[in-house]
Amino acid sequence: MTHLLFQPFESGSLRLRNRMVMAPMTRRRSGPGFIPQEMNVVYYRQRASAGMIITEGSQISPQGYGYMNSPGIYTPAQTEGWKMVTKAVHDEGGCIILQLWHVGRISHPLLQEEGKLPVAPSAVKPRGTLATPEGTMELVPPRALEHHEIKNIILDYRNAAANALAAGFDGVEIHGANGYLIDQFIQNGTNKRDDEYGGSIENRCRFALEVVEAVTSVWPDYRVGIRLSPSGIGFGISDDDPVSVFSYLINELNHFRLAFLHLNEPSLPVDHLPHYLKKVTPFYRNIYQGTLVSCGGYTAQTAMEAIDNRITDLVAFGKPFISNPDLVNRLEQGIPLTPWDTSTFYSSGEEGYTDYQAAHHSLTNDR
């Protein structure tokens, strides 16, 4: 009998052909103006057998930009570009969700309009480097947002969500994970504010919940998801009590009837941090009442076990989908996977993007 991983699943009004999700992955291949182009259409169409595709993060405004050549969803031209992508996926019978993204402090003046500083809840410098038009640069201290600017960013989320609706997506995912703007508000290592968006757990979660309210004013709740990384420490983000803050936030999300909550397992080791959960999905399964998506290093076997044990409802796969556009078929049939090439993750052409072949080709034409 076919395992549940490969059987249809319904979440709200989303009808998925299987429980495998293509995780959002930055690929940096949009065209001029951060507009999706034909190469992006091919890439997503090739992977339409996923139960649900979550697109790469798409910036909600020029200010939200932090990764060269990543697509946007704030101009009419970008919306038209995404229409080509959604049509291609739908023509293949697939489901595609757009990820709404604002990077906050994970940017650089060379990537911002007029060379301005990136923005964040507070002026706390992140760790790490970033690719810019002038080469790899160290991340810089951001500028703390003024109170009125926060409301404007929430409006940017709303407008971007409306553009995603016009582009024909099946829904949207709010990117609240991995050390980007929403995550920066949530965690007290990056949020030092003393207004209603800082201080207490309730205040630090306010921005995230107001973004959810704004997006669900455009989309029905059951077409909106949110991604969180409760044990994420990327770019030096931190919290003194992450279990408490994310428990509060996830419980508050129960007041919305969202399509899903997408939890990212730790991508960096947290063994040296005893107050961080080593496994987040099983813990928050006991708090969240809706559909759960879990992401983080799954294999076919561990994905099936997670579903059998009711730890999660859907399992997201990232890098395996890059090099195996037919990943669903490969896992179901036990066909060996094609390895991915990390050197082409963020390059500019079709190599390592649209030239990975389905199994019936790769058996005789291995990369």
N, C-alpha and C positions, 0 to 999 in steps of 0.2 A: 504493500500500500504506500502511496506517495506520502512523504512526511509533511507535517503541517507547514514547515518552512516553505514548501513549494505549492501550497494550496492557497486559494483566494482568501482575502481577509477584508472586512469592512470596518472602517473607523469613521464615525459620523456618516457623511454622505460620500466619503472616499471609498471607492470600490477597487481594491488592489488585486492584481492577478496572482500575487504571491506575497510572502512576508519578508522578502529581501529588499532592502532600501539601498540605493546608491547614495552614499554620504556626500555632503558638499565638499568639494575640493578645488582650491584655487589653482587655475591653470594658466592664467595670464596670457590669453590669446584673443582678446577682443580686438576689434578694428579701431581705426581713428575715431575719436569722440567716445571711446569706451562703448562702442556699439557692437553687439553680437553680429558675427558675419557668417558666411557660408560654411567655413570650417567648423564653427561651433554647432551649426545645424547638423552636420554630419556626425560629429562627436556624440551629441545627445541622442540622435536617432539610432545610432549603433547600439546604444545601451538601454533602449526602450523596453526591453524584456524585464527589467527590474520592476518589482511591484510598485515602487515609487522612486522617482529620481528627485533628489534635492539638489538644485543647481549650486554652482560655486557662489560664494558670497558676492552680492551685487550692491554697490554703494548706493545709498539713498540720497546722496548729495555730493557735490565736489569736495566738501569738507570731510566727508566720510571716506575719502580715497587714501589708500596706503600701500597698495600693491600695483606695480606697473602693469598696465594693459588689462587690469581686471574690469569686468563690465559694470555698467551702471544701470539704474532704473529710475532716473530722474528727468530725462528729456524725452520728447516725442520720438526722436530718432532711435533712441535706445529701446523704447517701447516697441517700435516697429521691427527692430532687429530681433527682439525676443519673440515677436509673433511668428517669425519664421521657424524658430526653435520649437515653440509649443505645437504648431501645426504638424511639424515633422514627427514629433513624439506621439501625438494623438493619432496620426495616420497609421502608426505602428501599433496602436492599441495601448499605449503607455500612459502613465500618470506622471505629471511633472509639477514640482513645487519650487517657487523662487525663494531663495534665502535673502532676506533684507539685512544689510550690513552697514555699520558705521564703525570704523576702526578706532576712533578716539585717539589716544596718544601713540598708537602704533603706526605712525606716519613720519614725515620729514618735511621741512620747509620746501625742499626741492620737488615735493609731490603736491604741495598745497598751492591754491591760487594766490598770486602775488607774493609767494614766498613766506606766507604766514606760518606761525607756529601751529602744530597740531593742538587739538583741544582735549580736555579730560575733566573729570569732576574736580581734580586738584592737580597742582603742579608737581607731580611726583614722576621723576624720570624712570622710564622703563629700561630693562636690561636688553641687550642684543643689538643687532644690526639690521639694516634694511637695504634692499636694492633701490637705487635711484638712477635718474638719467646720467648722473655723473659718477656712477660706481657705487659700491657698497659703502654705506655710511652708518656710523653709530647713531642709535636713537637719541633723541634730544629731550630735554625737559619740556613738557607741554604747557600750554596756557590753561589756567583754570577757567571754566565756563562761568559767565555771568548768569544770574538767575533767569533773566528774560530769555537768554539764549537756549536754555534747556527746553522751554516751551516751544521754541522754534524748531528744535531738533525733533521733538515729538511730532510736530506738524509735518516735518520732512518724512518721517516714517509713514504717516498717514497718506501723504501724497504718493510716495513710492508704492505703497500697497495698492492704491487706486490704479497706478500705472500697470502693476502686475495683473490686476483684474482685467484691465483693458487689453493686455498682451495675451490673454487666453490661458493663463496658468490655472491649475486645479486648486491652488491654494498658495499660501506663503508660510515660510518659517522665519521667525525672528531670531537673529543670531545673538544670543545672550551669553556665549561661551568664549573660551580660549583667550581671555585677557583683553577683549575688545571693549568698546564703550560701555555697553550695558553691564558687562562683568566688572568694569572699573568702578561703576557706581555701587555695585553690590558689595564689594569686598573692602574692608577697612584699611588694607595696606595701600590702596590707591584712592580711597575716598576719605578726605580729611575735612569735608565741608561742615559748617555749623548752622546751615539753614535746614529746611524741611527735606532736603535730599541727602543729608549726611547725619552722622552720629549714631542713632539707634538702628537696630536691625530693620525696623519698620520704615524708617526714613531712607535707608540705603536701598531698600527694595522698591521704593516708590517709583523711581524712574522706569524700572523694568515693567511694573504693573501698569503705569500710565501709557507706556508704549503698547502693551497688549490691548488696553482699552481703545487706543487710537486705531490700531490695526483692525480690531474687531468691530469698529464703527463702519468700516468699509467692507470687510468680509464677514460672512457668518462665522461664529466662533468655531464651528466644526470644520472649517476650511483653513484654520490657522494653527500652526505649531510653534514651539519655541525650543531652542537648543541651549542647554546649560552644561557646564563642566564643573561640578561641585568639588572636585579634587584637582582642578587644573592649576598649574603654577607657572605657565608660560609667560615669558617676558618679565618674570619676577613678581607677578601678581600674587597676593597673599591675603589671608584673613586670620584673625586670632581664634575664631571659632566658626570655621566653615560649615560644620554640621548644623549648627543652630540657624545660621543665616539662610542656608539653602533649604532646611526643613520648613522654616517660616514661609519662604518664597513659594516653594512647591505646594505647600498646603493652601496658600492664597490662590494659586493657579487652579485649584479645584473649584473655585467659584465661577470659572469660565468652563464652558463645555468645548474645550479645544480638540482639534483633530488628533494631536499627540504632544507628548513631552519627549524630547530627544535628549538623552543623557550620554555624555561623552565620558568614558572611563579614563583614568589618568594616562596621559600620553608621555609624561615624564615621571620618573620614580618619586614616590612619596614615602618610601619606607623609613626615611630619616625624620619624618614629620608625624609624630604619633597622634596628633589631633586631626589628621586627614584620613578619610576613608580610603582603603586600598581598593575596594570594590563599591561603586556607588549605586549601580542599578538595583541590586537586591535590597539595599537599605531603603531607597526611596520608593521601591515598589510597595512598601508598607504604608506610605503616605499618599502617593498620587493615586487618584481614583479612575483615571482615564487610560487611554492607550499609551503604552510606553514603547519608545524606540531606544535600543541600546547600541552603542558604537564603541569599538576599540579592540582590534586585534582578533576578531572572531575567525574561526575556521568553520567549515561545514559542520563538523562534529560538535564543536562548542556552541554554535548557533542553534542546532537542533536540540541540544541538551538544555539550553537556556529557555527555549520555548516549551519543551516538555515539562520543565520544572516551574513554569509560569513566572520566571524571573522577568521576562519581557514579552511583548506581543510581536514586535518587529525587530529585525536585526539589520544594522547598517554596515555596509562594507565600503571601504575607501579604496586604497591602492589596488586591491585585486580587480576592481572594476576598470582601472586605468588600462591594464594590460590584457584584460579579458572582457571584451564588450559583451560576450555571451556568458557571463559568469553564472547566471542562473542555471543554464543548461549544463555547464561544466560541473557545477557542484551536484546537481541532481543526478547526472549520469556518471559521476566519478571520473571525469576526464581531467588529466593533469593540467595544472594552471601554467600559463605563460608568465615568466617573471617580468616584473616592471623594471624600467631603466630610469633611475633617479635623475640622471643627467638631463633628461628631457622633460621633467615635470614642469619646468617654468620656461622652457625655450619658446621660440616664436612660430615654429612651423608645424607641419603635419606629422613630422617624425615624432614618435612617442605620444601621439595624440589621436590621430584617426587611422594610423596604419597598422595597428594591432588587429590580427585577423581572428575570426570565429574559428571554432575547433575544426570544422571540416576543411578549413584552409591550413591552419597552423600545423596539423598533423604531417603535412608534406612540405610545409614552408615555414619551419620554425624560425623564430627570430634569433 
